[in-house]
Amino acid sequence: MRNVAVTKLAAVAVAVALAAALVACVSGPAAQAPGPFEARTVAVMSRGVAVPAVLTAPVSGAKVPLVVMAHGHGGSKEENGGFTSIAEALAAEGIASIRMDFPGCGVSVEPFTQNNLTNMLADIEASRLYAIANAPIDARRVGMFGYSMGGRLAILSTGNASYKALGLLAPVATDGPDAMFSFMGGADAYAAMAAKAAAEGHVVFTTPFGQVQDLGAKWFEDNGAAKCIAAIRAYSGPVIYVRGAEDTIIVEPVVNESAAAAAKSSGVELVTIKGADHGYGFYGGDPQVKLDTVSAVSGFFAKTLR
């Protein structure tokens, strides 16, 4: 598999004082001295499709840990710069990352009707294997990170790979479709859309953010069958749930709390970002919110993967 864009080389340092901005504080080792990293735009073959991805890795002679990153519903591998900042913060900690565009998102050439958990989980696994094959990765130190719907994917992906640490940002973390009801206008509206998709193969949905999405029947089938609580209960590594103090509409606090309770046997941290709604500073607002979110995520992986 070959690169599809020009490699860029840059240096980045991230040093944010998280304690003053969190309701719960994440402690971890001091960041390593920042060094150069390489961010390559690549094509990952998955399901017979070229999936756009970015592989970011520190420039060093040693093998490094890896974090696989899964974006939110209708988002992208950049998340308006939020995921880019997390990847660069990880690189400053000596950790590589790979992030991909799911079907119908970012620069994906697939229609949104191909956006479903089955396809996205396949793309996550293909991206993990691509990174291990194409960068100096220590395969014993691989973490998984997901945001919103990407958090649901991250939890479910633990059944496919032996991830050493699991980072979750406002994950859709409970079983079945219930956690999506508020996002999609309530249980009755969700049921009506699911029925229409089952009958016609797809249904057009406009998100609260104004995105128009053509959801396939498989999207509803997969979400209905998702068993996140059992997956997180079975996972044996450290977990962090990062949630926003103002994130009460899209992913309600009870979603994170109930899932975190199931993960307690694994060792779980529950961190609240002051002032954060579901955008976590990635899509505007107080820039400190973005800094605190990036620091919480990168600090967790620096502590658990290094």
N, C-alpha and C positions, 0 to 999 in steps of 0.2 A: 504494500500500500504506500502511495507516494504523497508527499506534501502537495497542497494546493495553493499555498501562498508563501510569501517571502518571510523568512525568520526575522524577528526583531530581537535586539539585545539591549537590555537596560538594567539599571540597578535601582533597587527600591529599599527604603527603610520604613518600617512601621513601628512606632513606639507610642502607644496611647495609654493613658492612665485610666483603666477601666473602673477601678474601685469607686471613684467619685460619681460615676454615671450609672451604676447598676443598683438595683434593689438587692440582688444577691450577687456576691462578688466571686469571680473566678480567679483562682490563684494558679500559678504555673511557673515554670522555669523562666529565667530571664532570656529575652530574645538573643539569638546569635547575632554576631556582627553581620550586617547585611552584605551580600555579595551579588555579583551579576547573575542574571537568570536569562533563560531563553524561552520565549513564547512562540510556539509554532502553530500556525493554522494547518490542520490536517484533515484528511478524509478517512473516517473509520468505516470499514465495510461491515454492515450488520443487516441481516435479513435480505441480502442482495442489493442493498441501498448504500450509497455513499453518504454517511452521516457527518455533517460539519462539526468539527471539534477544535478545541485549543488545548495543546499540551504545553504546560509551563513547567520548567525544571531549573533548579539552580545549576550553575556552571561549576562543576566540581569533579574531581576524579573518583569520588567515592559513591557508593550506592546510597540512595536517599529514600525516605518514605514517600508515599503517594496518597493523595486524597482524590477520590472520584466525586464529582459535583453534579447534582441534579437540580435543574431550575424548576420554577413554579409553573402552574397551569397557564398556558398562553404567554409565558415569559420567554427568556432566551438564555443562551450560555453567557451572555454579558450581564443580564438583569440591569440594564441601563448603567453599567459601570460597577454595580455592587459586587457581582461575581468576579469581575476583573480585579477589583481591589482585594477581595479575599484571596484570589490566586497569587497576587503579588505579595500579600502579607505572609502567606504560607511559604513562598519562595524565600522571603527574607529570613524565615525560620529554618531554612534548609529542607523544605518539603516540596515535592513536585505535586502537580495536580493536573487533572484532565476534566474538561467540561464540554458538553455536547448540546446541540440544538435538537430537540425532540421534533417529531413529525408536525409540520405546519407552523413551526416556531422559528424565529430568527431568520437564518438564511437557508433553512431546510427547503428542499424542492418538493417535498411530499405535501399532499393536501391535509388539512386538519382532520379529516375523517379517518386518517391513519393514526391519529393521536389516541393511544389507549395504553393501559398498564402493561399489557403483554409486549407490545412493540417497544415501549420505553425501557422496560426491564432488560430486553434483549440488547438494546443500544448501550445501556449502562455496562453490561457484562462485556460486550465487544470493546468498549472504550477502555475498561480496566485491563483487558488482555493486550490491547494495542499499546497502552502506556508501558506495561511491563516489557513488551517485546521491543519497544523503540526508544527507551530511555533507561538510564542506569538506576532502576528501581529495586529496592529491597522488598521482595514479594511477601516477606514476613511482617512488614509494617505498612499495611494499606488500610486507610480509613475511608468511610463513606459519609458524605454530607448531602443533605437535601433541604430545600426551602419550599414550604407550603405543600403543593401536590408532589414536589420533589422529595419532601420529607416522607410522604407515604411510600414513594418509590424506594427511598433509602431504607426504610424499615423492611419492606418486602424483599429487597435485594439481599438482605442478610441470609436468606435461605439459599442463595446461589453462590456466595463467596464467603471466605473466612476473613471478614473485616475485623481489624484489631480495635477500632474505635468508631463510634457512630455519632455524628453531629447533626442535630435537627433544629431548623429555624422555622418556627410556627408550622409544624407539620400537620397535615391531615392524617391524624395518627390513630383513629379509632376504626372499628370494623364497619364494613358496608358503606352506604352512601350518606348516612345521617349527617356527618360533619360537613357535607356539601350543601345541605338544605338552605342555610342562611345565605350562602353565596349565590344560589340559584333561585331565590324568591320564595322559599318555603317548601315544605314536604309535598304539598299538593301540586305546586308548579313543577317540581322535580319529577314527580310521578307522571304528570302529563307529558313532559318532554321525553321521558324514558319510553312511554307507551308509543308516542309518535315515532321515535327512532326505531323501535322494534317493528313497527308496522311498515315504515317507509325506508328504513336503512340508515336514516340520518335525521337530524333536526337542527335548525339554526337557533343559536342562543347568543344574546347580547349580554356581556358581563357587566357588573356594576362599574367597571372602568371604561365601558364603551366599546370593547372589542367585540366584533362579530365573529362567532366561531361556528363551524359546521361540524357538530358532534356526531360521530358514527354510533351505530347500535352497540358496537363492541366497547365503546367508552363506558356506557352505562352497565353493560354486562360485567366488565372487569371491576368496576367500582363496587357493584353490588356484592361481588364474590370476595372482595379484599378482606383478609383476616390479619389486621395489623397488631391487635392485642396479643394474639398467640405468637406472632413473629417476634415482637419485642420481648415477650416473656421468655422466649427460648434463647434470645441473644445473650451471650455471656460476657461481652466486653463492656467497657465504660461508655456511657451515653450522656450527652448534654442536650437539654431542651432549652432553646433560647426563644423567649416570647416577648412581645411588646406590651407595655403597660396600657396602651391605648388600642391594642389589637383585639377588639371585642366583637367585630361584625363578621369578618371573613372566617377566622379560626377562633372560636370562642375559648375562653380560658379553661373551661371544663374538658375540652378535647385534650389539651396538653396535660392537664392534671390527672385525668384518668389513665392516659397512656403512660405517664411517668410513674404512676403507682404500680403499674404492671411491670415496669422495668427496674424496680428497686432492688431486686435480687442481683442485678447486673452491676449496680453502682451507678447512680444517676445524679446529675447536677441539673437543677432547674434555675435558670437565670432570667431575670426580667430586665429589659432595657427601658429606662425611663423615657417617656415621650414618644415611644415608637408605636406607630400603627402598622398595618400589614405591609406597608412599603419599606419599613426599616431604614429610611433615609436614602434608599436606592433611587427613589423616584421624587426627590425633592424634600423640602422641609428642613429641619434643623440638621446641619451637617454633622453635628456631634453624635446624633443618633446613628448615622452610618458608621462613623469611627468606632463607636462603642460596639456595634454589631460585629463589624469586621474583627475587632480585637477579641471579642468573646469567642468567636469561631476559631480564629487562628491560634489563640492562646490555648484552647482546649486541645487541638491537635498537636501543638508543640509539646504539651505536657504528656500526651498519651502515645505519640508515635516516635518521639526522639529517643 
